[in-house]
């Protein structure tokens, strides 16, 4: 599991932020 920091930030924070926003709105 050696993913570059850029990948983690792009594919990690993005989904988390989207899911959190949707979850918060719901």
DRENPA-3360 file (N, C-alpha, C; in nm, 2 decimals, always signed):
BEGIN
1 = XXXXXXXX = +0.09/-0.12/+0.00/+0.00/+0.00/+0.00/+0.09/+0.12/+0.00 ~ +0.16/+0.14/-0.11/+0.25/+0.26/-0.12/+0.20/+0.36/-0.22 ~ +0.10/+0.43/-0.18/+0.04/+0.53/-0.27/+0.10/+0.67/-0.24 ~ +0.13/+0.74/-0.35/+0.19/+0.87/-0.33/+0.10/+0.96/-0.25 ~ +0.15/+1.06/-0.18/+0.07/+1.15/-0.10/-0.03/+1.22/-0.19 ~ +0.02/+1.26/-0.31/-0.07/+1.34/-0.40/-0.20/+1.25/-0.42 ~ -0.18/+1.12/-0.45/-0.29/+1.03/-0.48/-0.38/+1.02/-0.36 ~ -0.32/+1.01/-0.24/-0.40/+0.99/-0.12/-0.48/+1.12/-0.10;
9 = XXXXXXXX = -0.42/+1.24/-0.12/-0.49/+1.36/-0.10/-0.60/+1.38/-0.20 ~ -0.57/+1.34/-0.32/-0.67/+1.36/-0.43/-0.78/+1.26/-0.42 ~ -0.75/+1.13/-0.39/-0.85/+1.03/-0.38/-0.89/+1.00/-0.24 ~ -0.83/+1.07/-0.14/-0.87/+1.05/+0.00/-0.95/+1.16/+0.05 ~ -0.90/+1.28/+0.05/-0.97/+1.40/+0.10/-1.09/+1.43/+0.02 ~ -1.08/+1.41/-0.11/-1.20/+1.44/-0.20/-1.32/+1.36/-0.16 ~ -1.31/+1.23/-0.16/-1.43/+1.14/-0.12/-1.47/+1.17/+0.02 ~ -1.38/+1.19/+0.11/-1.42/+1.21/+0.25/-1.49/+1.34/+0.26;
17 = XXXXXXXX = -1.45/+1.45/+0.19/-1.51/+1.58/+0.20/-1.65/+1.57/+0.13 ~ -1.66/+1.50/+0.02/-1.79/+1.49/-0.05/-1.89/+1.41/+0.04 ~ -1.84/+1.29/+0.09/-1.92/+1.21/+0.17/-1.97/+1.29/+0.30 ~ -1.87/+1.36/+0.36/-1.90/+1.43/+0.48/-2.00/+1.54/+0.46 ~ -1.99/+1.61/+0.34/-2.08/+1.72/+0.31/-2.22/+1.66/+0.29 ~ -2.23/+1.55/+0.21/-2.36/+1.49/+0.18/-2.42/+1.44/+0.31 ~ -2.33/+1.37/+0.39/-2.38/+1.32/+0.52/-2.43/+1.43/+0.61 ~ -2.36/+1.54/+0.61/-2.39/+1.65/+0.70/-2.53/+1.71/+0.65;
25 = XX = -2.54/+1.73/+0.52/-2.66/+1.79/+0.47/-2.78/+1.69/+0.50 ~ -2.76/+1.56/+0.48/-2.86/+1.47/+0.51/-2.89/+1.46/+0.66;
% end
